[in-house]
């Protein structure tokens, strides 16, 4: 077995320990799990962005930044005498082995097992062992971004048969929600508008689920396209020595359509 000092992960742990030590960095020493939350979220999003760009060097670097956040959090808990990074690793190792008996505890007949049902049954038994009253959404993190949270609770609901039969049925539900939103808008009922718009967004998330499309990825890609098209419109205006305030809505629509066409031609 190689010396731990030769392993980069232990080198990182050692660096973080020094940064938070008596002679360490003033900034790192005062950080808490609460103060680090924004950085943890930021690094998660930057890693996702790198994945979307499909740049392996950026993916590696952003994954390293995310790993730093994990080590920092673990070091804080170690200093408090709560647990260590090894303890966290042991916990996930045990959980993975426990939840994959078809891999780590193979038995005859495992080949035809319903893996989704097996996963939920094992998780349910874990909840029972804690003494908590079972609840369908207990394992879903309510702090997830709303789109991800909507997707997760929808997936959970399917386990008890609460779902549309197919994507076409969800699309019909979306049309129904649009009609209800339009009625709320006509009545100028702000509460109803908020309610119906929420129903519409939730139904759209479910359509994406049925179509096996990542809602977050779909929206992020749309945001990138929108920015690109607006930038193209701005370049067109600049070439004419104009700004957005110099043109009519009709002209903006025309430039927008040109930007969309340019985007298609570049593919």
N, C-alpha and C positions, 0 to 999 in steps of 0.2 A: 504494500500500500504506500502511495506517495505521501510525502510530508504535506500537511495542510497548507503550509506557507507557500508551496508551489502552486496551489490552486487559486485561480483568480477570484472566485467567490469569497474565499477566506481572506484574500488580500483586501477585497472591498470592505468586508466586515471590520478588518483591522484599521483601515483608513477611517471609517465612520466612527469607530471607537475613539481614535485619536482626535478627530475633529470635535467630538463632544467631550473630550477629556479636559482636565484642568488647564493644560497648555494648548488647548485646541482653538478653533475659530469662534470668535465672539457671537457670530450670527448662528452657527450650528448649535452652539451650547444652549441657547435659550429657546430653541424650537420645541414645540409640543405636538402631539398628534392633532390637536385642533388647528394650530397655526400652519401645519403642513397639508391640511386638507385641500386647499386650493391648488397647491403644487402637484398633489397626487392626481387630481382630476385633470389638470393641465397636461401632465405627462401622459395620461391615458389617451387623451384626445390627440396629442401630437403623435403618439405611436399609431393610432388608427389612421391618421392623415398620411403617415409614412407608408402604411400598408396599402392605402388607396393609390399612392403615387408609384407603388411597386419598385421603390428604390432600395435595394438590399442594404446599402451602406447606411442610409437614413434609418431603415428599420432596425438595424443592429444598434445604432447609436441611441435611438429613442427607447428601445427595449432596455438598454443599459441605464438610461435616465429613470425609467420606470422601476428598474431593479433597485436603484439607489433609494428611491422613496420607500420601497418595501423594507430594505435593510435599516433605514433611518427609523421607521416606525418600530421595527423589532428591537432596535437598540434602546429606544426610549422605554419600552416595556421591560427590557432586561434590567435597565437601571432602576426601575421601580420594583424589581423583584417579582414581576408577574409571570413572564415567560421569556424564552429566548427564541431566536430564529430557528434553531434546531427543533425546539418544541413545536413551532408552527409547521415545520417540514414533517415532523413525525405525525402530527395531526392529519395533514392532508394525505400522507402515505397510507395511514391506517384507514382513512375514509375511502380512498380509491380502491384499496384491496377489499374492504367490506362491501362496497357497492358494485364490485365486479366479480362476483363469485363464478361467473361463467368463464372468467379468464384465470383467476388465482385459486379456484376451488372447483375445478371441473368435475362434473358428474355425468353419468350416462343420461341422455335425454336433454342435456343443456342446449343442444343445437337448435331445438325448436322453441326455445323460451322467448316470451314476449319481453324484450329488454326494457321497454318503456314502463310496462306494468311492474316488472321486477324492481326497477329503479325506485318507483314510487312506493312500493311495498317496503323496501328496505329503509327508505327515508321515513316512512310512517312509523316503522318499528323504532327508529332512532328517536323520533319525537315522543313516542310512548315511554321510552326508557327515561326521559327527562321528567316525566310526571306532568307535562303540560297537556292541556286539553287540545286534541287534534283540531287543526283548522286548515282548510284547503290552501290558503295563501300565506301560511306561516313562513314558508321558506323563501318567499319572494321579498327582495329588499325594496322597501317602500321609498328609499332615497335614490333609486335609479332615476335617470332622466325620464320624463313622462312618456315619451314614445316607447322606450325600452320597457318601462313598467307596464304599459298597456299591452305590449306584446307578451310579456311574461304571464300576466294574469289571464290573458286570453288562452294561452297554451295550457295553463293549469285547468281552466274551465272545460277544455276539450276532454280532459281525463275523466270527467263525470258525465260526458255526453252533451255538454252545453255548447253547441257550435252549429254553424250553418253547414249544410251538407256539401256545398261546393262554392267555388269562387263566384259563379253566376248568381247564386242566392245572396251573397254578400253585396254584389253590385246592385241588386234590386233593393237591398236595405239602404245602400248609399243614396239611391234615387229618392227613396222615401224620406231619408233624413234631409236631403236638399229641399224637398217640398216643405217639410216642417220648418226648416230654417227660413225659407222664403216667407212663410206665413208669419213667423215671429218678427221678421224684418218689416213686413207690411204693417204689423201692429205696433211697431216701434217699442217692443217689450224687451228691454235690455237683459233681464234675467233669463227670459226664454231664449234669446239669441245666444247667450253664453252656453245655456244648457244644450240647445240643438247643435251648436257648432262643436261642442265637446262630443256629442253623439256621432257627428259626422266624421270627426277626426278618428275617434275610436273605431268606427266601422271601416275607415280607410286602412288603419293599422291591421285590422283583421283580413281585409282583402289582400294586403301585402303578404300576410302569413299564409293564406291559402295559395297564393301565387309563388310562394317560396322566395320572396324578395325581402331583403334586409331593409326595413323602413328607414333606419338611421342612415345607412349607406345611400339609399335612394334620395333622401332629402339633402344629404351633403353634396352628392353629385349634382343635384338640381341647383343648389346654391352656387357651386362652382360655375355651372353653365350660365346662370343668371348674371354673375359678376362678369364673366367673359363677354357676354353679349352687350352688357351695358358699356364695358370698356371699348368694345368695337364701335358702338354708337358714338361714344365720346371722341374716338379717333376720327371718325367720319366728320363729325362736327368741327373738330379742330382743323382738319384739312381745308375746311371752308371758312376758317376764321370765325366760327360761331360757337356759342355755348348753348346749354340746354334751354336757357331762358329766351333764346333768339328764335326758337322754332315752335310750331304748333304741335298739338297732340297728334294730328294726322301725320305730320312729318316724322315725329318720333316713332309712330307705329310703323311707318315705311322703313325707317332705318333699322328698327328692331327686326323686321322680317328679313331685311338684307343680312343682318348679323346672323340670324338663324340659318339662312341659306349658306352663308360662308362657312358656318360651323359644319353643316352637312357635307359641303364640298371638300372640307379638310380631312374628313374621316376616311 
